[in-house]
Amino acid sequence: LHRNVAIKLLAPEFATIGAAHERFFREAKAMASVAHENLVAIFEVDEHRGLPYFVMEYLPGGTLGRRLRDAGPMDVVTVLRIGVQV
Protein backbone atom coordinates (compact mmCIF):
# COMPACT_ATOMS: atom_id res chain seq x y z
CA LEU A 1 0.00 0.00 0.00
CA HIS A 2 3.09 2.22 -0.15
CA ARG A 3 3.00 3.49 3.41
CA ASN A 4 5.47 3.35 6.25
CA VAL A 5 4.55 1.01 9.08
CA ALA A 6 6.07 -0.14 12.34
CA ILE A 7 6.36 -3.85 13.07
CA LYS A 8 6.47 -5.14 16.62
CA LEU A 9 7.91 -8.63 17.08
CA LEU A 10 7.82 -10.85 20.11
CA ALA A 11 11.43 -11.54 21.05
CA PRO A 12 12.39 -15.00 19.71
CA GLU A 13 13.41 -16.21 23.18
CA PHE A 14 9.82 -15.62 24.37
CA ALA A 15 8.01 -16.95 21.28
CA THR A 16 7.97 -20.51 22.64
CA ILE A 17 6.63 -19.48 26.06
CA GLY A 18 2.87 -19.92 25.91
CA ALA A 19 2.02 -17.14 28.36
CA ALA A 20 4.22 -14.59 26.56
CA HIS A 21 2.80 -15.64 23.20
CA GLU A 22 -0.79 -15.22 24.45
CA ARG A 23 -0.03 -11.88 26.14
CA PHE A 24 1.50 -10.53 22.91
CA PHE A 25 -1.63 -11.40 20.89
CA ARG A 26 -3.89 -10.06 23.66
CA GLU A 27 -2.01 -6.73 23.56
CA ALA A 28 -2.41 -6.47 19.78
CA LYS A 29 -6.12 -7.34 19.92
CA ALA A 30 -6.73 -4.83 22.71
CA MET A 31 -4.96 -2.07 20.75
CA ALA A 32 -6.85 -2.97 17.57
CA SER A 33 -10.21 -2.82 19.34
CA VAL A 34 -9.82 0.86 20.32
CA ALA A 35 -9.76 3.83 17.97
CA HIS A 36 -8.35 6.95 19.60
CA GLU A 37 -6.18 9.83 18.44
CA ASN A 38 -3.50 8.93 21.03
CA LEU A 39 -3.24 5.27 19.97
CA VAL A 40 -1.63 3.88 16.85
CA ALA A 41 -3.78 1.90 14.43
CA ILE A 42 -3.12 -1.84 14.15
CA PHE A 43 -3.22 -3.13 10.56
CA GLU A 44 -2.38 -6.81 10.98
CA VAL A 45 -1.65 -9.42 13.65
CA ASP A 46 -0.05 -12.70 12.61
CA GLU A 47 3.02 -14.87 13.00
CA HIS A 48 5.77 -15.98 10.66
CA ARG A 49 7.66 -19.20 11.31
CA GLY A 50 6.37 -19.22 14.87
CA LEU A 51 7.36 -15.61 15.58
CA PRO A 52 4.31 -13.42 16.40
CA TYR A 53 4.19 -9.87 15.09
CA PHE A 54 1.83 -7.01 14.55
CA VAL A 55 1.93 -4.27 11.97
CA MET A 56 0.89 -0.82 13.10
CA GLU A 57 0.82 2.79 12.09
CA TYR A 58 4.28 4.37 12.01
CA LEU A 59 4.77 7.51 14.08
CA PRO A 60 8.09 9.31 13.65
CA GLY A 61 9.87 10.73 16.63
CA GLY A 62 11.64 8.07 18.67
CA THR A 63 11.05 6.25 21.90
CA LEU A 64 10.46 7.42 25.43
CA GLY A 65 13.62 5.60 26.51
CA ARG A 66 15.73 7.48 23.98
CA ARG A 67 14.15 10.79 24.96
CA LEU A 68 14.98 10.18 28.63
CA ARG A 69 18.57 9.14 27.80
CA ASP A 70 19.12 12.18 25.57
CA ALA A 71 17.35 14.89 27.58
CA GLY A 72 17.12 13.51 31.12
CA PRO A 73 14.04 13.39 33.34
CA MET A 74 10.93 15.29 32.28
CA ASP A 75 9.52 18.16 34.28
CA VAL A 76 6.28 17.65 36.21
CA VAL A 77 4.14 19.62 33.71
CA THR A 78 5.29 17.40 30.83
CA VAL A 79 4.70 14.20 32.81
CA LEU A 80 1.20 15.36 33.76
CA ARG A 81 0.38 16.34 30.15
CA ILE A 82 1.42 12.90 28.93
CA GLY A 83 -0.35 11.20 31.83
CA VAL A 84 -3.64 12.92 31.02
CA GLN A 85 -3.38 11.75 27.40
CA VAL A 86 -2.67 8.18 28.49
PDB file as gemmi writes it, atoms N, CA and C in Angstrom:
CRYST1    1.000    1.000    1.000  90.00  90.00  90.00 P 1                      
ATOM      1  N   LEU A   1       0.811  -1.206   0.000  1.00  0.00           N  
ATOM      2  CA  LEU A   1       0.000   0.000   0.000  1.00  0.00           C  
ATOM      3  C   LEU A   1       0.845   1.256   0.000  1.00  0.00           C  
ATOM      4  N   HIS A   2       2.150   1.097  -0.061  1.00  0.00           N  
ATOM      5  CA  HIS A   2       3.085   2.221  -0.146  1.00  0.00           C  
ATOM      6  C   HIS A   2       2.961   3.184   1.032  1.00  0.00           C  
ATOM      7  N   ARG A   3       2.985   2.645   2.217  1.00  0.00           N  
ATOM      8  CA  ARG A   3       2.997   3.491   3.406  1.00  0.00           C  
ATOM      9  C   ARG A   3       3.993   2.914   4.401  1.00  0.00           C  
ATOM     10  N   ASN A   4       4.545   3.797   5.213  1.00  0.00           N  
ATOM     11  CA  ASN A   4       5.469   3.354   6.251  1.00  0.00           C  
ATOM     12  C   ASN A   4       4.668   2.755   7.394  1.00  0.00           C  
ATOM     13  N   VAL A   5       5.180   1.670   7.941  1.00  0.00           N  
ATOM     14  CA  VAL A   5       4.552   1.013   9.081  1.00  0.00           C  
ATOM     15  C   VAL A   5       5.631   0.671  10.101  1.00  0.00           C  
ATOM     16  N   ALA A   6       5.185   0.381  11.298  1.00  0.00           N  
ATOM     17  CA  ALA A   6       6.070  -0.140  12.339  1.00  0.00           C  
ATOM     18  C   ALA A   6       5.665  -1.588  12.583  1.00  0.00           C  
ATOM     19  N   ILE A   7       6.639  -2.436  12.811  1.00  0.00           N  
ATOM     20  CA  ILE A   7       6.364  -3.845  13.069  1.00  0.00           C  
ATOM     21  C   ILE A   7       6.918  -4.196  14.441  1.00  0.00           C  
ATOM     22  N   LYS A   8       6.050  -4.709  15.284  1.00  0.00           N  
ATOM     23  CA  LYS A   8       6.470  -5.137  16.617  1.00  0.00           C  
ATOM     24  C   LYS A   8       6.537  -6.657  16.615  1.00  0.00           C  
ATOM     25  N   LEU A   9       7.681  -7.186  17.012  1.00  0.00           N  
ATOM     26  CA  LEU A   9       7.905  -8.628  17.079  1.00  0.00           C  
ATOM     27  C   LEU A   9       8.028  -9.067  18.524  1.00  0.00           C  
ATOM     28  N   LEU A  10       7.543 -10.248  18.814  1.00  0.00           N  
ATOM     29  CA  LEU A  10       7.825 -10.846  20.109  1.00  0.00           C  
ATOM     30  C   LEU A  10       9.254 -11.382  20.043  1.00  0.00           C  
ATOM     31  N   ALA A  11      10.040 -11.077  21.033  1.00  0.00           N  
ATOM     32  CA  ALA A  11      11.434 -11.542  21.054  1.00  0.00           C  
ATOM     33  C   ALA A  11      11.464 -13.061  20.878  1.00  0.00           C  
ATOM     34  N   PRO A  12      12.343 -13.564  20.000  1.00  0.00           N  
ATOM     35  CA  PRO A  12      12.392 -15.002  19.713  1.00  0.00           C  
ATOM     36  C   PRO A  12      12.522 -15.872  20.964  1.00  0.00           C  
ATOM     37  N   GLU A  13      13.240 -15.395  21.966  1.00  0.00           N  
ATOM     38  CA  GLU A  13      13.410 -16.213  23.177  1.00  0.00           C  
ATOM     39  C   GLU A  13      12.111 -16.369  23.970  1.00  0.00           C  
ATOM     40  N   PHE A  14      11.110 -15.525  23.692  1.00  0.00           N  
ATOM     41  CA  PHE A  14       9.816 -15.622  24.372  1.00  0.00           C  
ATOM     42  C   PHE A  14       8.741 -16.263  23.501  1.00  0.00           C  
ATOM     43  N   ALA A  15       9.018 -16.451  22.218  1.00  0.00           N  
ATOM     44  CA  ALA A  15       8.008 -16.949  21.278  1.00  0.00           C  
ATOM     45  C   ALA A  15       7.531 -18.355  21.614  1.00  0.00           C  
ATOM     46  N   THR A  16       8.363 -19.139  22.300  1.00  0.00           N  
ATOM     47  CA  THR A  16       7.966 -20.506  22.638  1.00  0.00           C  
ATOM     48  C   THR A  16       7.325 -20.600  24.015  1.00  0.00           C  
ATOM     49  N   ILE A  17       7.264 -19.493  24.734  1.00  0.00           N  
ATOM     50  CA  ILE A  17       6.634 -19.482  26.058  1.00  0.00           C  
ATOM     51  C   ILE A  17       5.157 -19.137  25.861  1.00  0.00           C  
ATOM     52  N   GLY A  18       4.296 -20.081  26.166  1.00  0.00           N  
ATOM     53  CA  GLY A  18       2.868 -19.922  25.910  1.00  0.00           C  
ATOM     54  C   GLY A  18       2.268 -18.654  26.477  1.00  0.00           C  
ATOM     55  N   ALA A  19       2.595 -18.329  27.722  1.00  0.00           N  
ATOM     56  CA  ALA A  19       2.016 -17.142  28.360  1.00  0.00           C  
ATOM     57  C   ALA A  19       2.467 -15.862  27.660  1.00  0.00           C  
ATOM     58  N   ALA A  20       3.715 -15.782  27.260  1.00  0.00           N  
ATOM     59  CA  ALA A  20       4.222 -14.590  26.565  1.00  0.00           C  
ATOM     60  C   ALA A  20       3.570 -14.470  25.192  1.00  0.00           C  
ATOM     61  N   HIS A  21       3.427 -15.582  24.524  1.00  0.00           N  
ATOM     62  CA  HIS A  21       2.798 -15.637  23.202  1.00  0.00           C  
ATOM     63  C   HIS A  21       1.354 -15.129  23.304  1.00  0.00           C  
ATOM     64  N   GLU A  22       0.605 -15.633  24.249  1.00  0.00           N  
ATOM     65  CA  GLU A  22      -0.792 -15.215  24.447  1.00  0.00           C  
ATOM     66  C   GLU A  22      -0.889 -13.737  24.823  1.00  0.00           C  
ATOM     67  N   ARG A  23      -0.017 -13.283  25.706  1.00  0.00           N  
ATOM     68  CA  ARG A  23      -0.029 -11.878  26.141  1.00  0.00           C  
ATOM     69  C   ARG A  23       0.254 -10.938  24.961  1.00  0.00           C  
ATOM     70  N   PHE A  24       1.165 -11.338  24.086  1.00  0.00           N  
ATOM     71  CA  PHE A  24       1.495 -10.535  22.906  1.00  0.00           C  
ATOM     72  C   PHE A  24       0.259 -10.365  22.012  1.00  0.00           C  
ATOM     73  N   PHE A  25      -0.435 -11.471  21.724  1.00  0.00           N  
ATOM     74  CA  PHE A  25      -1.633 -11.397  20.892  1.00  0.00           C  
ATOM     75  C   PHE A  25      -2.756 -10.642  21.584  1.00  0.00           C  
ATOM     76  N   ARG A  26      -2.864 -10.794  22.895  1.00  0.00           N  
ATOM     77  CA  ARG A  26      -3.888 -10.056  23.657  1.00  0.00           C  
ATOM     78  C   ARG A  26      -3.632  -8.551  23.571  1.00  0.00           C  
ATOM     79  N   GLU A  27      -2.364  -8.146  23.675  1.00  0.00           N  
ATOM     80  CA  GLU A  27      -2.008  -6.729  23.556  1.00  0.00           C  
ATOM     81  C   GLU A  27      -2.413  -6.184  22.184  1.00  0.00           C  
ATOM     82  N   ALA A  28      -2.081  -6.921  21.138  1.00  0.00           N  
ATOM     83  CA  ALA A  28      -2.412  -6.472  19.784  1.00  0.00           C  
ATOM     84  C   ALA A  28      -3.919  -6.371  19.595  1.00  0.00           C  
ATOM     85  N   LYS A  29      -4.658  -7.356  20.066  1.00  0.00           N  
ATOM     86  CA  LYS A  29      -6.119  -7.338  19.918  1.00  0.00           C  
ATOM     87  C   LYS A  29      -6.733  -6.195  20.712  1.00  0.00           C  
ATOM     88  N   ALA A  30      -6.217  -5.934  21.901  1.00  0.00           N  
ATOM     89  CA  ALA A  30      -6.727  -4.827  22.710  1.00  0.00           C  
ATOM     90  C   ALA A  30      -6.477  -3.497  22.016  1.00  0.00           C  
ATOM     91  N   MET A  31      -5.275  -3.315  21.465  1.00  0.00           N  
ATOM     92  CA  MET A  31      -4.958  -2.074  20.755  1.00  0.00           C  
ATOM     93  C   MET A  31      -5.837  -1.923  19.512  1.00  0.00           C  
ATOM     94  N   ALA A  32      -6.070  -3.018  18.806  1.00  0.00           N  
ATOM     95  CA  ALA A  32      -6.854  -2.966  17.571  1.00  0.00           C  
ATOM     96  C   ALA A  32      -8.328  -2.690  17.840  1.00  0.00           C  
ATOM     97  N   SER A  33      -8.782  -2.977  19.045  1.00  0.00           N  
ATOM     98  CA  SER A  33     -10.211  -2.815  19.341  1.00  0.00           C  
ATOM     99  C   SER A  33     -10.575  -1.382  19.736  1.00  0.00           C  
ATOM    100  N   VAL A  34      -9.574  -0.513  19.881  1.00  0.00           N  
ATOM    101  CA  VAL A  34      -9.820   0.860  20.320  1.00  0.00           C  
ATOM    102  C   VAL A  34      -9.327   1.831  19.252  1.00  0.00           C  
ATOM    103  N   ALA A  35     -10.172   2.759  18.888  1.00  0.00           N  
ATOM    104  CA  ALA A  35      -9.765   3.825  17.971  1.00  0.00           C  
ATOM    105  C   ALA A  35      -9.710   5.122  18.773  1.00  0.00           C  
ATOM    106  N   HIS A  36      -8.535   5.707  18.841  1.00  0.00           N  
ATOM    107  CA  HIS A  36      -8.353   6.949  19.603  1.00  0.00           C  
ATOM    108  C   HIS A  36      -7.174   7.697  19.011  1.00  0.00           C  
ATOM    109  N   GLU A  37      -7.236   9.010  19.042  1.00  0.00           N  
ATOM    110  CA  GLU A  37      -6.176   9.833  18.445  1.00  0.00           C  
ATOM    111  C   GLU A  37      -4.817   9.638  19.101  1.00  0.00           C  
ATOM    112  N   ASN A  38      -4.769   9.147  20.327  1.00  0.00           N  
ATOM    113  CA  ASN A  38      -3.495   8.929  21.025  1.00  0.00           C  
ATOM    114  C   ASN A  38      -3.008   7.482  20.953  1.00  0.00           C  
ATOM    115  N   LEU A  39      -3.663   6.661  20.151  1.00  0.00           N  
ATOM    116  CA  LEU A  39      -3.241   5.272  19.970  1.00  0.00           C  
ATOM    117  C   LEU A  39      -2.956   5.016  18.499  1.00  0.00           C  
ATOM    118  N   VAL A  40      -1.936   4.226  18.236  1.00  0.00           N  
ATOM    119  CA  VAL A  40      -1.631   3.879  16.854  1.00  0.00           C  
ATOM    120  C   VAL A  40      -2.631   2.845  16.353  1.00  0.00           C  
ATOM    121  N   ALA A  41      -2.884   2.872  15.051  1.00  0.00           N  
ATOM    122  CA  ALA A  41      -3.780   1.901  14.426  1.00  0.00           C  
ATOM    123  C   ALA A  41      -3.023   0.605  14.179  1.00  0.00           C  
ATOM    124  N   ILE A  42      -3.684  -0.527  14.427  1.00  0.00           N  
ATOM    125  CA  ILE A  42      -3.119  -1.845  14.152  1.00  0.00           C  
ATOM    126  C   ILE A  42      -3.683  -2.313  12.812  1.00  0.00           C  
ATOM    127  N   PHE A  43      -2.793  -2.711  11.890  1.00  0.00           N  
ATOM    128  CA  PHE A  43      -3.221  -3.133  10.563  1.00  0.00           C  
ATOM    129  C   PHE A  43      -3.280  -4.650  10.411  1.00  0.00           C  
ATOM    130  N   GLU A  44      -2.410  -5.358  11.129  1.00  0.00           N  
ATOM    131  CA  GLU A  44      -2.380  -6.810  10.985  1.00  0.00           C  
ATOM    132  C   GLU A  44      -1.736  -7.435  12.215  1.00  0.00           C  
ATOM    133  N   VAL A  45      -2.217  -8.624  12.563  1.00  0.00           N  
ATOM    134  CA  VAL A  45      -1.649  -9.423  13.648  1.00  0.00           C  
ATOM    135  C   VAL A  45      -1.493 -10.834  13.087  1.00  0.00           C  
ATOM    136  N   ASP A  46      -0.284 -11.383  13.190  1.00  0.00           N  
ATOM    137  CA  ASP A  46      -0.046 -12.703  12.614  1.00  0.00           C  
ATOM    138  C   ASP A  46       1.244 -13.265  13.200  1.00  0.00           C  
ATOM    139  N   GLU A  47       1.708 -14.354  12.640  1.00  0.00           N  
ATOM    140  CA  GLU A  47       3.022 -14.868  12.997  1.00  0.00           C  
ATOM    141  C   GLU A  47       3.668 -15.459  11.759  1.00  0.00           C  
ATOM    142  N   HIS A  48       4.979 -15.447  11.766  1.00  0.00           N  
ATOM    143  CA  HIS A  48       5.769 -15.979  10.657  1.00  0.00           C  
ATOM    144  C   HIS A  48       6.801 -16.925  11.236  1.00  0.00           C  
ATOM    145  N   ARG A  49       6.735 -18.181  10.811  1.00  0.00           N  
ATOM    146  CA  ARG A  49       7.658 -19.204  11.311  1.00  0.00           C  
ATOM    147  C   ARG A  49       7.679 -19.254  12.834  1.00  0.00           C  
ATOM    148  N   GLY A  50       6.499 -19.123  13.432  1.00  0.00           N  
ATOM    149  CA  GLY A  50       6.366 -19.221  14.873  1.00  0.00           C  
ATOM    150  C   GLY A  50       6.678 -17.953  15.640  1.00  0.00           C  
ATOM    151  N   LEU A  51       7.014 -16.871  14.933  1.00  0.00           N  
ATOM    152  CA  LEU A  51       7.357 -15.609  15.582  1.00  0.00           C  
ATOM    153  C   LEU A  51       6.192 -14.625  15.415  1.00  0.00           C  
ATOM    154  N   PRO A  52       5.451 -14.338  16.496  1.00  0.00           N  
ATOM    155  CA  PRO A  52       4.313 -13.423  16.404  1.00  0.00           C  
ATOM    156  C   PRO A  52       4.764 -11.987  16.122  1.00  0.00           C  
ATOM    157  N   TYR A  53       3.918 -11.278  15.383  1.00  0.00           N  
ATOM    158  CA  TYR A  53       4.190  -9.871  15.088  1.00  0.00           C  
ATOM    159  C   TYR A  53       2.872  -9.133  14.890  1.00  0.00           C  
ATOM    160  N   PHE A  54       2.932  -7.816  15.041  1.00  0.00           N  
ATOM    161  CA  PHE A  54       1.826  -7.014  14.549  1.00  0.00           C  
ATOM    162  C   PHE A  54       2.358  -5.792  13.828  1.00  0.00           C  
ATOM    163  N   VAL A  55       1.582  -5.391  12.836  1.00  0.00           N  
ATOM    164  CA  VAL A  55       1.927  -4.268  11.975  1.00  0.00           C  
ATOM    165  C   VAL A  55       1.038  -3.110  12.377  1.00  0.00           C  
ATOM    166  N   MET A  56       1.664  -1.964  12.621  1.00  0.00           N  
ATOM    167  CA  MET A  56       0.895  -0.817  13.097  1.00  0.00           C  
ATOM    168  C   MET A  56       1.339   0.458  12.405  1.00  0.00           C  
ATOM    169  N   GLU A  57       0.541   1.467  12.609  1.00  0.00           N  
ATOM    170  CA  GLU A  57       0.823   2.793  12.092  1.00  0.00           C  
ATOM    171  C   GLU A  57       2.209   3.242  12.560  1.00  0.00           C  
ATOM    172  N   TYR A  58       2.967   3.842  11.664  1.00  0.00           N  
ATOM    173  CA  TYR A  58       4.284   4.366  12.009  1.00  0.00           C  
ATOM    174  C   TYR A  58       4.158   5.821  12.446  1.00  0.00           C  
ATOM    175  N   LEU A  59       4.727   6.133  13.586  1.00  0.00           N  
ATOM    176  CA  LEU A  59       4.773   7.507  14.078  1.00  0.00           C  
ATOM    177  C   LEU A  59       6.230   7.899  14.247  1.00  0.00           C  
ATOM    178  N   PRO A  60       6.687   8.899  13.522  1.00  0.00           N  
ATOM    179  CA  PRO A  60       8.086   9.313  13.652  1.00  0.00           C  
ATOM    180  C   PRO A  60       8.331   9.980  15.003  1.00  0.00           C  
ATOM    181  N   GLY A  61       9.555   9.965  15.441  1.00  0.00           N  
ATOM    182  CA  GLY A  61       9.868  10.727  16.633  1.00  0.00           C  
ATOM    183  C   GLY A  61      10.771  10.040  17.636  1.00  0.00           C  
ATOM    184  N   GLY A  62      10.775   8.748  17.706  1.00  0.00           N  
ATOM    185  CA  GLY A  62      11.641   8.073  18.666  1.00  0.00           C  
ATOM    186  C   GLY A  62      10.889   7.524  19.852  1.00  0.00           C  
ATOM    187  N   THR A  63      11.639   6.922  20.749  1.00  0.00           N  
ATOM    188  CA  THR A  63      11.049   6.248  21.904  1.00  0.00           C  
ATOM    189  C   THR A  63      11.179   7.098  23.166  1.00  0.00           C  
ATOM    190  N   LEU A  64      10.368   6.759  24.137  1.00  0.00           N  
ATOM    191  CA  LEU A  64      10.460   7.421  25.435  1.00  0.00           C  
ATOM    192  C   LEU A  64      11.832   7.164  26.061  1.00  0.00           C  
ATOM    193  N   GLY A  65      12.303   5.929  25.962  1.00  0.00           N  
ATOM    194  CA  GLY A  65      13.618   5.601  26.514  1.00  0.00           C  
ATOM    195  C   GLY A  65      14.725   6.457  25.939  1.00  0.00           C  
ATOM    196  N   ARG A  66      14.712   6.640  24.627  1.00  0.00           N  
ATOM    197  CA  ARG A  66      15.735   7.478  23.979  1.00  0.00           C  
ATOM    198  C   ARG A  66      15.602   8.925  24.422  1.00  0.00           C  
ATOM    199  N   ARG A  67      14.375   9.406  24.534  1.00  0.00           N  
ATOM    200  CA  ARG A  67      14.147  10.790  24.962  1.00  0.00           C  
ATOM    201  C   ARG A  67      14.708  11.009  26.361  1.00  0.00           C  
ATOM    202  N   LEU A  68      14.482  10.056  27.259  1.00  0.00           N  
ATOM    203  CA  LEU A  68      14.985  10.179  28.627  1.00  0.00           C  
ATOM    204  C   LEU A  68      16.509  10.100  28.673  1.00  0.00           C  
ATOM    205  N   ARG A  69      17.098   9.234  27.859  1.00  0.00           N  
ATOM    206  CA  ARG A  69      18.570   9.143  27.797  1.00  0.00           C  
ATOM    207  C   ARG A  69      19.179  10.429  27.260  1.00  0.00           C  
ATOM    208  N   ASP A  70      18.561  10.993  26.224  1.00  0.00           N  
ATOM    209  CA  ASP A  70      19.118  12.182  25.572  1.00  0.00           C  
ATOM    210  C   ASP A  70      18.891  13.461  26.355  1.00  0.00           C  
ATOM    211  N   ALA A  71      17.717  13.615  26.961  1.00  0.00           N  
ATOM    212  CA  ALA A  71      17.350  14.894  27.581  1.00  0.00           C  
ATOM    213  C   ALA A  71      17.197  14.822  29.096  1.00  0.00           C  
ATOM    214  N   GLY A  72      17.283  13.634  29.668  1.00  0.00           N  
ATOM    215  CA  GLY A  72      17.117  13.507  31.116  1.00  0.00           C  
ATOM    216  C   GLY A  72      15.658  13.487  31.525  1.00  0.00           C  
ATOM    217  N   PRO A  73      15.414  13.486  32.823  1.00  0.00           N  
ATOM    218  CA  PRO A  73      14.042  13.393  33.335  1.00  0.00           C  
ATOM    219  C   PRO A  73      13.163  14.551  32.841  1.00  0.00           C  
ATOM    220  N   MET A  74      11.890  14.261  32.710  1.00  0.00           N  
ATOM    221  CA  MET A  74      10.929  15.288  32.282  1.00  0.00           C  
ATOM    222  C   MET A  74      10.459  16.089  33.481  1.00  0.00           C  
ATOM    223  N   ASP A  75      10.076  17.336  33.205  1.00  0.00           N  
ATOM    224  CA  ASP A  75       9.518  18.159  34.279  1.00  0.00           C  
ATOM    225  C   ASP A  75       8.089  17.698  34.584  1.00  0.00           C  
ATOM    226  N   VAL A  76       7.575  18.100  35.721  1.00  0.00           N  
ATOM    227  CA  VAL A  76       6.277  17.654  36.206  1.00  0.00           C  
ATOM    228  C   VAL A  76       5.155  18.008  35.221  1.00  0.00           C  
ATOM    229  N   VAL A  77       5.191  19.199  34.646  1.00  0.00           N  
ATOM    230  CA  VAL A  77       4.143  19.620  33.710  1.00  0.00           C  
ATOM    231  C   VAL A  77       4.089  18.683  32.501  1.00  0.00           C  
ATOM    232  N   THR A  78       5.239  18.308  31.970  1.00  0.00           N  
ATOM    233  CA  THR A  78       5.289  17.397  30.826  1.00  0.00           C  
ATOM    234  C   THR A  78       4.762  16.022  31.204  1.00  0.00           C  
ATOM    235  N   VAL A  79       5.173  15.518  32.351  1.00  0.00           N  
ATOM    236  CA  VAL A  79       4.705  14.203  32.812  1.00  0.00           C  
ATOM    237  C   VAL A  79       3.185  14.216  32.987  1.00  0.00           C  
ATOM    238  N   LEU A  80       2.653  15.274  33.564  1.00  0.00           N  
ATOM    239  CA  LEU A  80       1.200  15.361  33.760  1.00  0.00           C  
ATOM    240  C   LEU A  80       0.465  15.457  32.421  1.00  0.00           C  
ATOM    241  N   ARG A  81       1.010  16.214  31.474  1.00  0.00           N  
ATOM    242  CA  ARG A  81       0.379  16.336  30.155  1.00  0.00           C  
ATOM    243  C   ARG A  81       0.302  14.974  29.476  1.00  0.00           C  
ATOM    244  N   ILE A  82       1.386  14.227  29.518  1.00  0.00           N  
ATOM    245  CA  ILE A  82       1.416  12.900  28.928  1.00  0.00           C  
ATOM    246  C   ILE A  82       0.475  11.963  29.688  1.00  0.00           C  
ATOM    247  N   GLY A  83       0.506  12.043  31.004  1.00  0.00           N  
ATOM    248  CA  GLY A  83      -0.354  11.198  31.828  1.00  0.00           C  
ATOM    249  C   GLY A  83      -1.827  11.396  31.541  1.00  0.00           C  
ATOM    250  N   VAL A  84      -2.238  12.634  31.334  1.00  0.00           N  
ATOM    251  CA  VAL A  84      -3.640  12.921  31.016  1.00  0.00           C  
ATOM    252  C   VAL A  84      -4.003  12.283  29.676  1.00  0.00           C  
ATOM    253  N   GLN A  85      -3.101  12.353  28.710  1.00  0.00           N  
ATOM    254  CA  GLN A  85      -3.377  11.749  27.399  1.00  0.00           C  
ATOM    255  C   GLN A  85      -3.488  10.228  27.491  1.00  0.00           C  
ATOM    256  N   VAL A  86      -2.637   9.641  28.327  1.00  0.00           N  
ATOM    257  CA  VAL A  86      -2.665   8.182  28.489  1.00  0.00           C  
ATOM    258  C   VAL A  86      -3.944   7.795  29.205  1.00  0.00           C  
TER     259      VAL A  86                                                      
END                                                                             
